[in-house]
């Protein structure tokens, strides 16, 4: 059995990033070297719908695969917790 060599990292969030940004639009682009993810927002019911990009992230294909896995697992955990809560609320 292989040893688990996973490192634990300390994550520091700069104050100007801490509050986050609201997004309701995403665009993903791949080329031969990287994956580019644009996050933005659009105002509903605007006469000329425009998406304002508020964040762009560039990553390698390997990092994009890892991101997809982490995001998928987090969404599944969230859904499972909400389903369990919903079931217990209905039983009461």
C-alpha positions in Angstrom: 0.0 0.0 0.0 1.4 3.4 -1.0 2.1 6.0 1.6 -0.2 9.0 1.7 2.1 12.0 0.9 -0.6 14.7 0.9 0.6 18.0 2.3 -1.6 20.2 4.4 -1.5 23.8 3.3 -2.3 27.0 5.2 -4.7 29.1 3.1 -4.5 32.9 3.4 -7.2 35.1 1.8 -6.2 38.7 1.2 -8.6 41.2 2.8 -9.6 42.6 -0.6 -10.6 39.1 -1.8 -12.3 38.0 1.4 -15.8 39.3 0.7 -15.9 37.5 -2.7 -17.7 38.5 -5.8 -21.2 37.6 -7.0 -21.3 35.7 -10.3 -24.1 34.3 -12.3 -22.3 33.5 -15.6 -19.3 31.4 -16.4 -17.3 30.7 -19.5 -14.6 28.0 -19.9 -12.0 28.0 -22.7 -9.3 25.4 -23.4 -6.2 25.6 -25.6 -3.3 23.2 -25.9 -1.6 24.5 -22.8 -4.2 25.7 -20.3 -7.8 26.1 -19.2 -9.2 29.6 -18.8 -12.3 30.2 -16.6 -14.1 33.6 -16.7 -16.6 34.4 -14.0 -19.0 37.3 -14.5 -22.4 38.6 -13.9 -25.2 40.0 -16.0 -28.1 42.0 -14.8 -31.5 40.4 -15.5 -34.0 42.1 -17.8 -31.3 44.4 -19.2 -32.2 45.9 -22.6 -28.8 44.9 -24.0 -27.6 41.9 -21.9 -23.9 42.2 -21.1 -21.7 40.0 -19.0 -19.1 41.8 -17.0 -16.2 39.5 -16.2 -15.1 39.9 -12.6 -12.5 37.2 -12.4 -10.4 35.2 -14.8 -8.5 32.1 -13.8 -5.8 30.3 -15.8 -4.8 26.8 -14.9 -3.1 23.8 -16.4 -5.2 20.8 -17.6 -4.1 18.8 -14.6 -5.2 21.5 -12.2 -8.5 21.9 -14.1 -9.2 18.2 -13.7 -8.4 18.4 -9.9 -10.7 21.5 -9.6 -13.5 19.6 -11.4 -13.1 16.7 -9.0 -13.1 18.9 -5.9 -16.1 21.0 -7.1 -18.1 17.8 -7.9 -17.4 16.3 -4.5 -18.3 19.5 -2.7 -21.6 19.7 -4.7 -22.5 16.1 -3.9 -21.8 16.7 -0.2 -24.0 19.8 -0.3 -26.8 18.0 -2.0 -26.6 15.0 0.3 -26.6 17.1 3.4 -29.6 19.1 2.1 -31.5 15.9 1.2 -30.9 14.5 4.7 -32.1 17.7 6.3 -35.1 17.8 4.1 -36.0 14.2 4.9 -35.6 14.8 8.7 -37.7 18.0 8.4 -40.6 16.1 6.7 -40.5 13.4 9.4 -41.0 16.0 12.2 
